[in-house]
Every structure is written in structure tokens, then in C-alpha cells.
Amino acid sequence: MDAVLGMVAAIGHAIEQVLLYIESHHWIFGFLAVGYFFYLHDRGLHARLDALERRLDEIRKRLAIEH
């Protein structure tokens, strides 16, 4: 039983250390979150531009067939 209690205490101590690290270095995680937000925004923007380019290519093909 002491071994189990020791493992639980060790896990609790590790979690506490992680939370203390996050608390003292929260600005690093803020930069990561902002960077990820811009990454997702950029990816979405490029996806919309690629879709627009595909539509324009289709319109150009249709216009070329008609002439």
C-alpha cells in the first residue's frame, strides 16, 4: 500500500511541477498559441485562395472551349 501511495504522491508532485512551470512561463505558451492561431488563419486563407484559383481555371477553360 505504501508503494501505491508513493506512486500517487510522485504523480501528484510531477503534475504540480508542470503547473508551476506553466504558471511561471505562461508567456511562452501565449506565443505558441498566437503562432498556432496565425498558422491556422494562414492555412485557411491559402485554402480559400486555392479554391478561387480552381474556379478561375474552370472559367478560363469554359471560355476557351466556347471560342
N, C-alpha and C positions, 0 to 999 in steps of 0.2 A: 504494500500500500504506500510505503514511503517513496518507492521508486516512481509510482504513478503521480503522487503529489509533487515530487521533484520535477518530473517532466512537465506537468501543468504549470508549475511555477516558472520553469525555464521558458516555456512558450509565452507565458504572460509577460515575462521580463523582455523577451525579444520584441513582442508587439509594442511594449512601452517604449523601447529604444527607437523603433521605427517611427512611432508617433512623435517622439521628441525631435527626431531628425527632421521630419516633415515640418514640424512647428517652427524650428529654427532656420530652415532653408526653404520656406514656402515660396520665396520669390523665384527659385529655380523651377518649381513646378508651375508657377504662373507663366513663366516664359515658355515652358513646354506646352502648356495649354493654349496660349496665344499663338504659338507657332503652328500647332496642330490645327487650330481654327483657320488660320490663313492657308494652310495646306489644303484643307477640305474645300475652302472657298475657291482657291485657285483651280483645284481639280474639277469642281462643278462648273466654273467659268469655262474651262477648256472643253468640257463635255458639251456645253451649250454651243460654243463656237464650232466644234467639230460637227454637231448636228446641223447647224446653219450652213456650213460648208457643203455637207452632203446634199442638203436641199438645193443649194445653188447649183451644184454639179448636175443634179437631176433636171433642173430647169434648163440649164445650158444644153444638155443632151436633147431634151424635147424640142428646144428651139432649133437645134442643128438638124434634127430629123425633119422638121416642118419646112425648112428652106431647101 
